[in-house]
Amino acid sequence: MIVGAMTVLRFATTRALFDSFPELWEKIRMQPTEQPPIDFLKGLSSANKLTDAVTFCAFLLPRREVVWWACRCFRVLAGEVAAREPGLLAAEAWVQDPGDQHRRAALDIGTNEDSSNPATWLALAAGWSGGFQAFSPNRQIPVPQHLTPRAARIAVLTSLQKLRMPARQDRLRDCIADGVKLAEAGL
């Protein structure tokens, strides 16, 4: 369980979310509307556009919440394998205590582990949640905001690879429903 209150939605409309994260225009095959983001997310799920719904949910939630959501999805999708993954454990540690020490530990795991492993992407999602990217000795640039949701999205979608249909569809729907619940009420 997460310690401390977490904020939820940052966007009043679906279009505002798309405008804040331009890559959504390329990744989601449904045009944004002026409707509330939760309604749009539910519509994607109802229309069986589950990959789009995962993408939308990843960008809708604030950084800490999206890392928590992706960790929970990974546990649902990966089953027993999840419990042994260092990337998952590092991401969950950051969610519990989102300090720089945990963020850096997650980033270290994420940058040194196998990029085909969904848990690596969980660690990257936590690691890219803040801090700076140094491009020169005299200048530090903040980590771009889109990297955390992008990594969380990849973690969830790559977690599906070993599942067969219809289990894949059912579990993915459960993950999306969890994202809706988290977006509506927090934890």
C-alpha positions as CSV (number, residue, x, y, z in Angstrom):
1,M,0.0,0.0,0.0
2,I,1.3,3.5,-0.8
3,V,2.1,5.7,2.1
4,G,0.9,9.3,1.8
5,A,-1.8,11.0,-0.2
6,M,-1.4,11.0,-3.9
7,T,-3.0,13.5,-6.3
8,V,-4.9,12.3,-9.3
9,L,-6.1,13.9,-12.5
10,R,-4.3,16.8,-14.0
11,F,-6.3,17.4,-17.1
12,A,-9.9,18.7,-17.4
13,T,-10.4,17.4,-21.0
14,T,-9.1,14.7,-23.2
15,R,-7.9,17.3,-25.7
16,A,-5.8,19.0,-22.9
17,L,-4.0,15.7,-22.3
18,F,-3.3,15.2,-26.0
19,D,-2.0,18.7,-26.3
20,S,0.3,18.2,-23.3
21,F,1.7,14.9,-24.7
22,P,1.9,15.2,-28.6
23,E,2.9,11.6,-29.0
24,L,-0.6,10.6,-28.1
25,W,-1.8,12.0,-31.5
26,E,0.3,9.2,-33.1
27,K,-0.3,6.4,-30.7
28,I,-4.0,6.6,-30.1
29,R,-6.3,6.0,-33.1
30,M,-9.2,7.9,-31.7
31,Q,-9.5,11.7,-31.9
32,P,-9.5,13.5,-28.6
33,T,-12.7,15.3,-27.5
34,E,-13.6,17.9,-24.9
35,Q,-15.0,15.2,-22.7
36,P,-13.5,14.4,-19.3
37,P,-10.5,12.1,-19.6
38,I,-12.1,9.3,-17.5
39,D,-15.0,9.1,-19.9
40,F,-12.7,8.9,-22.8
41,L,-10.7,6.2,-21.2
42,K,-13.8,4.2,-20.4
43,G,-14.9,4.7,-24.0
44,L,-11.6,3.3,-25.3
45,S,-12.0,0.2,-23.1
46,S,-15.7,-0.2,-24.1
47,A,-14.7,0.0,-27.8
48,N,-12.2,-2.8,-27.2
49,K,-9.3,-0.5,-28.0
50,L,-7.3,-1.9,-25.1
51,T,-3.8,-0.9,-26.3
52,D,-5.0,2.6,-26.8
53,A,-6.6,2.6,-23.3
54,V,-3.3,1.5,-21.7
55,T,-1.5,4.2,-23.6
56,F,-4.1,6.9,-22.5
57,C,-4.1,5.7,-18.9
58,A,-0.3,5.8,-18.7
59,F,-0.3,9.5,-19.8
60,L,-3.3,10.5,-17.8
61,L,-2.0,9.5,-14.4
62,P,0.6,11.6,-12.6
63,R,4.1,10.1,-12.4
64,R,3.9,8.4,-9.1
65,E,0.4,7.0,-9.7
66,V,1.4,5.7,-13.2
67,V,4.4,3.9,-11.8
68,W,2.2,2.3,-9.1
69,W,-0.4,1.4,-11.7
70,A,2.1,-0.2,-14.0
71,C,3.6,-2.2,-11.1
72,R,0.2,-3.5,-10.2
73,C,-0.5,-4.4,-13.9
74,F,2.8,-6.2,-14.1
75,R,2.0,-8.2,-11.0
76,V,-1.4,-9.2,-12.6
77,L,0.1,-9.9,-16.0
78,A,3.3,-11.6,-15.1
79,G,2.1,-13.7,-12.1
80,E,4.6,-15.4,-9.9
81,V,7.5,-14.2,-12.1
82,A,6.9,-10.7,-11.0
83,A,7.9,-11.2,-7.3
84,R,11.5,-11.9,-8.2
85,E,12.1,-8.9,-10.5
86,P,14.6,-6.3,-9.2
87,G,13.1,-3.6,-11.5
88,L,9.6,-4.1,-10.0
89,L,11.0,-4.0,-6.5
90,A,12.9,-0.8,-7.2
91,A,9.9,0.9,-8.8
92,E,7.7,-0.1,-5.8
93,A,10.3,1.2,-3.4
94,W,10.3,4.5,-5.2
95,V,6.5,4.7,-5.1
96,Q,6.6,4.0,-1.3
97,D,9.3,6.6,-0.7
98,P,9.7,8.8,-3.8
99,G,13.0,10.3,-2.8
100,D,15.9,10.8,-5.0
101,Q,17.8,7.8,-3.5
102,H,15.1,5.3,-4.6
103,R,14.7,7.1,-7.9
104,R,18.4,6.8,-8.7
105,A,18.5,3.1,-7.6
106,A,15.6,2.4,-9.9
107,L,17.3,4.3,-12.8
108,D,20.5,2.3,-12.2
109,I,18.6,-1.0,-12.5
110,G,16.6,0.3,-15.5
111,T,19.7,1.3,-17.4
112,N,21.6,-1.8,-16.7
113,E,19.0,-4.6,-17.1
114,D,17.6,-6.3,-20.2
115,S,15.4,-3.9,-22.2
116,S,13.1,-6.7,-23.3
117,N,12.1,-7.3,-19.6
118,P,9.0,-5.4,-18.6
119,A,10.3,-4.9,-15.1
120,T,13.3,-3.0,-16.5
121,W,10.8,-0.5,-17.9
122,L,9.1,-0.2,-14.5
123,A,12.5,0.7,-13.1
124,L,13.0,3.2,-15.9
125,A,9.5,4.7,-15.3
126,A,10.4,5.4,-11.6
127,G,14.0,6.4,-12.5
128,W,12.7,9.0,-15.1
129,S,10.2,10.4,-12.7
130,G,12.3,13.4,-11.8
131,G,15.9,14.6,-11.4
132,F,18.1,15.9,-14.2
133,Q,19.7,14.7,-17.4
134,A,23.2,16.3,-17.6
135,F,24.1,17.0,-21.2
136,S,27.2,19.2,-20.3
137,P,29.2,19.7,-17.2
138,N,27.7,23.2,-16.8
139,R,24.1,22.6,-17.5
140,Q,21.5,20.2,-16.2
141,I,18.2,19.6,-18.0
142,P,15.2,18.1,-16.2
143,V,14.1,14.6,-17.3
144,P,11.3,15.1,-19.9
145,Q,7.8,14.5,-18.4
146,H,6.8,12.1,-21.1
147,L,9.5,9.5,-20.3
148,T,7.7,8.1,-17.2
149,P,4.4,7.4,-18.9
150,R,6.2,6.1,-22.0
151,A,8.2,3.6,-19.9
152,A,5.1,2.6,-17.9
153,R,3.1,2.0,-21.1
154,I,6.0,-0.2,-22.5
155,A,6.1,-2.1,-19.2
156,V,2.4,-2.9,-19.3
157,L,2.3,-3.8,-23.0
158,T,5.4,-6.0,-23.0
159,S,4.0,-7.8,-19.9
160,L,1.3,-9.2,-22.2
161,Q,3.7,-11.1,-24.5
162,K,3.6,-14.4,-22.6
163,L,-0.2,-14.4,-22.1
164,R,-2.6,-16.1,-24.6
165,M,-5.9,-14.8,-25.7
166,P,-8.5,-14.5,-24.1
167,A,-6.6,-14.3,-20.8
168,R,-4.6,-11.4,-22.3
169,Q,-7.8,-9.4,-23.0
170,D,-9.4,-10.2,-19.6
171,R,-6.3,-9.2,-17.6
172,L,-5.7,-6.1,-19.7
173,R,-9.3,-5.1,-19.0
174,D,-8.7,-5.6,-15.3
175,C,-5.6,-3.4,-15.5
176,I,-7.5,-0.7,-17.3
177,A,-10.3,-0.8,-14.8
178,D,-7.7,-0.5,-12.0
179,G,-6.3,2.6,-13.8
180,V,-9.8,4.1,-14.0
181,K,-10.3,3.4,-10.3
182,L,-6.9,5.0,-9.5
183,A,-7.7,8.0,-11.7
184,E,-11.1,8.5,-10.1
185,A,-10.4,8.0,-6.5
186,G,-6.7,7.7,-5.9
187,L,-5.5,5.1,-3.4
